């Protein structure tokens, strides 16, 4: 089983460019999440989808949009990239939106020049 | 603001020793607790879940939970150099539909051969 798969693994963008980060899970999980991780800041939740058809803002949603395409896939879009969005992005999933652990993908390292 | 606090470290222990990692949380109503291991440049990997007061053992790892004192700890027995990583404490601050997994910033553990 692949678990949670993120693409791409690395990306360099110029300020103002747009990009979509892809995430897919094969564990039949209902809930999916997008985090960013910055040095000294820990993991911060950007958006989440408690179940197929729903999405909600997390702690740091500004500058991002998401789409829960189906039960397996949850994408994160940067409409107009800014240097402050340089970070490592992790997608995660969990069985449901309750007391269940989250399982992470390998991450996308995004640099915005 | 609901918080999860960890000592940032680095915590340095000799090979074969017991490493003790601590975490405190601010929400007395928290119901589920997780420890993740994150190697440098990699994604967080779930190593322990604990839901009830007391100890939970899995191989060389023991998670300890004390809800009255609002702390959770991770003990690693017979520490190995391969245990060198950042350990993230995650707490579900709120139950049921108010699920919110909050991560600490992590403790860097170094095991010296």
Boltz contact constraints between the chains, C-beta under 6 A:
constraints:
  - contact:
      token1: [A, 42]
      token2: [B, 103]
      max_distance: 6.0
  - contact:
      token1: [A, 42]
      token2: [B, 105]
      max_distance: 6.0
  - contact:
      token1: [A, 43]
      token2: [B, 103]
      max_distance: 6.0
  - contact:
      token1: [A, 90]
      token2: [B, 43]
      max_distance: 6.0
  - contact:
      token1: [A, 97]
      token2: [B, 99]
      max_distance: 6.0
  - contact:
      token1: [A, 98]
      token2: [B, 99]
      max_distance: 6.0
  - contact:
      token1: [A, 99]
      token2: [B, 31]
      max_distance: 6.0
  - contact:
      token1: [A, 99]
      token2: [B, 32]
      max_distance: 6.0
  - contact:
      token1: [A, 99]
      token2: [B, 92]
      max_distance: 6.0
  - contact:
      token1: [A, 101]
      token2: [B, 34]
      max_distance: 6.0
  - contact:
      token1: [A, 101]
      token2: [B, 46]
      max_distance: 6.0
  - contact:
      token1: [A, 101]
      token2: [B, 49]
      max_distance: 6.0
  - contact:
      token1: [A, 104]
      token2: [B, 43]
      max_distance: 6.0
  - contact:
      token1: [A, 104]
      token2: [B, 44]
      max_distance: 6.0
  - contact:
      token1: [A, 106]
      token2: [B, 43]
      max_distance: 6.0
  - contact:
      token1: [A, 107]
      token2: [B, 43]
      max_distance: 6.0
